[in-house]
Amino acid sequence: MPVAIITGASKGLGRALAVGLAERGWDLVLDARGADRLAETQVLASAHSTRVTAVPGDVTDPAHRAELVAAAWRLGGVDLLVHNASALGAEPLVRLAELPLEGLRHALEVNLVAALGLVREALPLLRTAEAGAVLVVSSDAAAEAYPTWGGYGASKAGLDQLAAVLAEEEPGLRVWSVDPGDMATDLYTAAVPDDDDPRPEPETVVPGFLRLLEERPASGRYGAPALLEGRR
């Protein structure tokens, strides 16, 4: 069975991806800081008769990242690394003039630095996989300028660039950066608590992510809604 590591898997898109991959026979290593909610995801994914290892911890901790890769190795390797863990930098979001620098540092550490750290930890196993892939969850805020989204958007723009360079340096892998579009998640609620407009549930975009894995298009940046429609 192929093996995937998914960070930020306790809720939202991470949980939806875990269940979607488990339904298709993937073995999983799941990460999140909240042990109780991560255990809930483990139960949901395990219902599909795959092996699921939950490793609660902080993805910014090098020892925790090493533990994730070791857990995947025990399942057989790493075929897919999904960096979904994200931090906003401020909750709710604020203008750049008010953004705490420590908050910006934290967003960069979680969204960007930890992603590279985990990729580096997993690269030996990814390189030996039959179809190794890295998937980083991006955002529209990485490409567009929205008031109050500057710190988060900057970290995601950096993540996009990291993925693009990794694709050039590791041509044997597929490296995809995917913008999932607007979703009803705790992250968005924390970012903009006064916005109660209806948004799609994360499960609705999972088929777009799965299409990437099935069709394995060239490395690059994709939008999940476009993938659902069969276009880039």
N, C-alpha and C positions, 0 to 999 in steps of 0.2 A: 504494500500500500504506500502511496506517496505521503510525505510528512510535511506539514506546514507549521510554522511558528506564527502566531498572531498576537500582537501586542494590543493593549487596550481592549481586551476581549470580554470584560465583565458586563457590558451593556452596549446599547446602540448598534452602530455599524459593526463593531468588532464581534459582538455576540451574533448578529445576523450572519456575518461571514462564516463564523465557526460552525453554526448549524447548517448553512448551505454547503460547506465543504464536507462536513460529516455525512450529510445525505448522499454525497457522491463518493463515499468510501475513503476519504482522507483521514489519516491519523493526525492528531493535533497536539501541539504544545501551546497552552494559553497563558497569557500574562495579563495582570492588572494589579493595581495597588489594593483594591478592596477584595479581601479573601472570600467573604460571604457571597457577594454577587458573582465572583468568578466561579465559585463552587456551583452556583445555579446554572451558569453557562456550561460547565462541565457535565452536569446531569442532562441538560437538554441535548448536547452534542453526543454524549455517550449512548443515548437512546437509539442511535442509528448503527449500533454494533461496531463502532470504531474505537480505537484506543485513544483516550484523551487524558493528557497530563496537565493539571493546573498548577502553575508556579506563581503564587502571589509575590509581588515585590515591586520595586521601583526601577523602571527601565533605565533611569539615569545612573544606576549603580552598576559598575563594571562586573562585580561578583554575581549580581543577579543575571546580567546578560550572559555570562559564562554558564550559569545554571540552566538557562533556557536552551542554549545550544547543546549542552550535555544531555538534557532530557530528550531532545530531538535525536541525538546520536543513539540513545538507547532504544528509540523507536525505529531506527534504521537510517537516519540521515536528515538532511534538510533539502526538500525539493522546492519549497516556497517560503519566503520570508515576507510577512505582511507587517509593515510599520504603520499602525493605526493610532497608537497612543498620541494624545495631543494635549497641549496646555494653551490657554488663551493669553496669559500674561496679565490679565486683570479681569475680574468678575464683579459687576458687568464690565463690558468693554468701555474704554475711555479714549478721549482724543490724545494724540501724541504728546501734547503739552502737559498732560496730566498722567501719562503712563509711567508708573514706577519703574526705574531702571532694573530693579531686582526682578520685577515681573517679566520684563523683556528678556532678561538673562535666563529666567526659568523656562520661558517659552522656547527660546533657542536651544536650551539644554535638552528639553524633552522632544521637541519636534524635529530637531536637526542633529545635534551632537549625538544623542542616544541612538538615532537611526544609523548614523555612520558607525558608531561603536558596535552595534549589533550586526551590521553587515560585515564588518571586519572579523568579528568573532565567528560568523557563520560561513565566511567565504570558502574555507577549505572543503566543507561539506557541500556547499552549493556548486562548486566547480566540478565535483565528482558525480553530481546528480545527473541522471539521464536528461532531464529537462529543467534545469535550475532556473528559478525566477525570483526576482525581488519586486514587490509591489508596495509603493508608498502612497498613502492617502493624502492627497493635496486639497486644494480649496480654490474656489473662484477668487477669493481674496488674495491669492498668490499672483494673479494676473491683472486684477482690476483694483482701482483705488477707491475704497469705500471708507468714509469717515468712521473713526473709532476702531477699524480693523487693521490699523497699520502695523502694530507689533506682531500680531498673529499672522497677518499676510506676509510680512517680511520673513518670518520663520518658514512659512510654507513655500515662498518663492525660493529661499535657499535650499529647501528640500528638493524642489523640482530640479534645480541646477545640479545638486549632488547626484540625483538619479540620472540626469542626462550625461554627466561626466562618467559615472560608473558604467553606463551602457557602452561608452566609447572604450573604456579601459578593460572591460570584461565582455568581449564580444561573444563569448560562449554562453552568456546568460541572457535572459530576457529581463529588462528592467523597465517597469511601467510606473508612471505617476498618474494617478486617477483622481479626478475631481468628481466626488459623488453627487454634487448638486445639493440643493436645499433638502434638509431632512428634519424630522421631528426627533431631536436628540436632547439629552441633558446638557450637552456642550452648548448647543444653540440657546437653550433656555437660560443657561448661566451667562452667556454672552449678551443676550438682549432680552431680559426678563419681561419687558413690557410688550413684546411683540407676540401676540397670541394668534396670528394668522395661521390657518391650517397648513401643514407641510406633510409630504409623504413619509411614511414609516421607512426605516432603513432597509427592511426586508424587500422593499419594492425595487431597490437598485442592485441587490445582490446578483440577479441574473446577468447584469452587465459585467460585473467582475468575473463571474464564472465563464462568460463568453471569452474573455481574455485568455483564461487558462485552457479552454477547449481549442481555440483557434490559434493561439500563440502568435499574434501579429508582431511586427517589429517593435523594438523598444521605443518608448516615446511617451508623450503626455496624452491622456485620453479623458473623455467625460463619460461617466456612467450612463447618463440619459441617452447620449448619442450611441453608446454601445448597445443599449437596449433596442435602438432603432436600426442597428446594423451599419452604422457609419461611425467614423472617427470623430 
